[in-house]
Amino acid sequence: MRALIVGGSGYLGQFVIRAMLDAGYERVDYTYASNPLPEVSDKCVGHVANVASGRGVGEAIDAVLRSGGLDVVVNCAAISSPAACEKDPETANATNVPKQLLMALRERFPPSSRGDTGDDPATRKPLFVHVSTDQVYGGETANNLEGHGAHIAPVNAYGRSKLAAEKMVTESWPHAQTVVLRSSIITGPPPPLSRTATRRLFLEFVEASLRGKETTTFYEDEFRCPIAAVDLARHVLVLAASKPGTARGVFNAGGPDRLSRVDMAKRAAEALRLSDRNVAAASAAAASDRGVASPLDISMDSAKLERATGVRASGWALQVKMAAGLPHMPSY
């Protein structure tokens, strides 16, 4: 198996790379904007690329093809800060909608001609896994399901850019080789390959708040289904190994627990055996100074993905312990 991880130097991308190398992939190439990963294996090769302009994207694809073929592309590249997207929606769209990536792939894997069975290794299209977000949902329905319905109504520029990306991916790449994963908050320990290019992790903020001297406010009416990065990487591994036409489509990719921000903080305190005295509850709906609209309840039912891959995502308490480096961390 050979893969290209677009945005591989980011947080999730590093977990996917590590999982693929551990699974015995022959080669795992990745793209990065400015911070390459340290050399971890002669099977892992980085390529500088700009996903918005397309510069370097085709060259990265060609490098993998020259090595013996391309089986899976995982697109992790994105501007994932809602505030940053709100300030510059044009750049957000150029980055989050993988137009240049898909154009480069279509040049190298043209649409199949009539009578093409897809069995020729030279023309067989790689699986395209696109990482989307739970913020395509509007926030008015608990345990949102996959599919395109009235509940899909993003309230900010980030969600709108990711929904536009989903549309382009599903319309530009064959359904038999397309997967869209609507991820919730992604948690876990520091990235496994390099810390340089990643920002402060959510659970690091929570733990620091619990251990600090000041009270920290958490929203009590904003619900999510956080998922561990290792579990998301495990889903990708199983999907990549499945046959074309099976386990394809749009999937929710959240963990099993529907939690408010207050729930997350208090249950983290319990898992870490810390006091929750610093946790104060507030209403997100009543907040007027956030700078960007945020959906309230975008909890998700991810049973479809778990049925497709057989991967059971870790609950919140285990996610907290993994992030803190405590025992019982699951293997790939």
Secondary structure, 3 states (H helix, E strand, C coil): CEEEEECCCCHHHHHHHHHHHHCCCCEEEEEECCCCCCCCCCCEEEEECCCCCCCCHHHHHHHHHHCCCCCEEEECCCCCCHHHHHHCHHHHHHHHCCHHHHHHHHHHCCCCCCCCCCCCCCCCCCEEEEEEEHHHECCECCCECCCCCCCECCCCHHHHHHHHHHHHHHHHCCHHHEEEEEECCEECCCCCCCCCCCCCCHHHHHHHHHHCCCCEEEECCCEECCEEHHHHHHHHHHHHHCCCCCCCEEEEECCCCCEEHHHHHHHHHHHHCCCCCCEEEECCCCCCCCCCCCCCECCECCHHHHHHHCCCCCCHHHHHHHHCCCCCCCCC
